[in-house]
Amino acid sequence: MKIVKKIKNSDVEITAPPSKAHTLRALIIGSLAQGTTVIKNPLLGEDQRNVLDCLKKLGVKTGLTTCKIIVEGAGGKYSPMENELNVGESGVGMNFLCSAANLADKPVIIAGSKRLMERPIGEVINGMRQLGCKIDYLDKDSFPPVKIYGGAIKGGAASIKGSKTSQYFSSIAISSPYAQTDVTLNCTDEMTERPYFDISLQMMSEFGVNAVNKNYRQITIPNGKKYCAREMTIEGDYSSASFFFLAGAICKSKVTVGGLRTDTKQGDKAFLNLIDKMGCKVSDAKDKICVQGAELIAIEQDMSNIPDLVPPMAIAAAFAKGKSRLTNIGHLRHKECDRLAVMASELNKMGVSAECNEDSLIIEGTKQAKGAKIDPHNDHRIAMSFAVAGLAVGDQIIKDESCVAKSFPDFWEIFEVFHK
């Protein structure tokens, strides 16, 4: 358990940790490329380490230091050293490897944590089957574990849904340059989490493959070009930085974060626009972004494309004047936990009126919030969000505080800057 006391330092400056999304995509694409990829400033959270372990089992040679990862690309054909891969809690790892492992020259089984076994992967498997891959569910249809028989991705056209997450499209698109023919992906509904798909296409382009995206409805990936290994530096993570900006917002303090690209594809940069709407002052100069907190007002916002911001936005709403509504987020019920239900229940523990329905979170802000014993349900973003809330109210207890290691291994060490 971690006890969070009220904020002491009201003028804080930190450097953003590396981007989780960029690091994971660099690992998968680098493993498929021809040649040696050097990834500088990577995020080395649990997800990345689990994916690295899976790539090693697929026969990919890797090297790891505190400041870089070296990946010897397989040139589009894995030769597995072991036949069972475990991605732990990584939903991205599960989705991406369910496509990439079809390029292995022998069958592999992909599994993960108990919670991950409850997260659907049916759209990825459906899509890969349409592209000529043989895949079996080993327990329950549409859920891990799965057996990927490998051999090749034939190519052609696949039609799948994207309303739960864009990860399905990212997964298939990233592996598609190694299909035997061009691949066309058709989205049969509205794709959510679009900025993450934008990051996937950006990373593919940086490794030399340009896909054509027609309004997130049809994506074409040519098989004429393959990935070329490269050296790259991972940019700072706006998702992780949002927790520190949140502290500025709800504690009426000044927080400056460096290491963030202002021209990023990361959708979670939107957190700055949202807290600006709620009353904060936001400014930037020379790769540093500053938030000065103020009295907050409630907000109504469609969060379908920025779901990772729902936990910190819910905390901001708890300290705002009026009733906030965060909408179009039904897909958050399938993340590390049911994020809608857990955010509502834990906010109520703090004396904040919060409720959720099928796809929305409704929060009535209050000045009477108090510290409570918070159960983040092993969800890193919920743990970090309620830790920040503790800076405003004091005596906040976070159970299972180590779950933050999934995306932000040194969160608690950096978080101490608020108490100096």
Summary of the structure (lengths in Angstrom):
residues: 420
radius of gyration: 21.1
end to end distance: 20.6
largest distance: 61.5
contacts: 1599
relative contact order: 0.14
helix: 38%
strand: 24%
